Amino acid sequence: MERNLAPNINDPDGFYDALLGAHNGLSKDESDAFNARLILILANHVGDRSILRAALEFAK
């Protein structure tokens, strides 16, 4: 499986609003912990170590 860097989220603005909304009322520490949990959940969903490694490099 290759990484997909093309737009691939149905209703990206709606997702962004939901993501921001999920942070409403959280402290900085809580927000950081939320982001860490979300990353781990999504990484588990992807599952492919080579894609995850490439994503880490791309994010740098």
matplotlib code that plots the C-alpha trace (Angstrom):
import matplotlib.pyplot as plt

x = [0.0, 1.3, 0.7, -2.0, -1.1, -4.0, -7.1, -9.0, -11.3, -15.0, -16.0, -12.6, -14.0, -16.5, -13.8, -11.6, -14.6, -15.2, -11.5, -11.4, -14.7, -13.2, -10.6, -13.2, -12.9, -9.6, -6.5, -3.2, -2.2, -5.6, -5.4, -1.9, -3.1, -6.1, -3.9, -1.6, -4.5, -5.9, -2.5, -2.2, -5.8, -5.2, -1.8, -3.3, -6.0, -3.3, -1.3, 1.4, 4.8, 6.4, 3.5, 3.7, 7.5, 7.0, 4.3, 6.7, 9.4, 6.9, 5.6, 9.0]
y = [0.0, 3.4, 6.6, 8.8, 12.5, 13.6, 15.1, 12.0, 13.3, 13.6, 17.1, 18.2, 21.5, 19.5, 17.2, 20.2, 21.8, 18.5, 18.2, 21.7, 21.0, 18.0, 20.3, 22.7, 23.0, 21.1, 22.4, 22.5, 19.2, 17.6, 18.7, 17.3, 14.0, 13.9, 14.5, 11.7, 9.3, 10.2, 9.7, 6.2, 5.3, 6.3, 4.7, 1.5, 1.7, 2.2, -0.6, -0.7, 0.1, 1.3, 3.8, 5.0, 5.5, 7.4, 9.6, 10.4, 11.5, 13.4, 15.3, 16.5]
z = [0.0, -0.9, 1.0, -0.4, -0.2, -2.5, -0.9, 0.4, 3.1, 2.3, 3.5, 4.8, 6.2, 8.2, 9.5, 10.5, 12.3, 14.2, 15.0, 16.4, 18.3, 19.9, 21.5, 22.9, 26.7, 26.9, 28.6, 26.6, 28.3, 27.6, 24.0, 23.6, 25.1, 22.8, 19.8, 20.9, 21.3, 17.9, 16.2, 17.8, 16.9, 13.3, 13.1, 14.3, 11.6, 8.9, 10.4, 7.7, 9.3, 6.1, 5.4, 9.0, 8.7, 5.5, 7.1, 10.0, 7.5, 5.4, 8.5, 9.4]

ax = plt.figure().add_subplot(projection="3d")
ax.plot(x, y, z, "-o")
ax.set_aspect("equal")
plt.show()
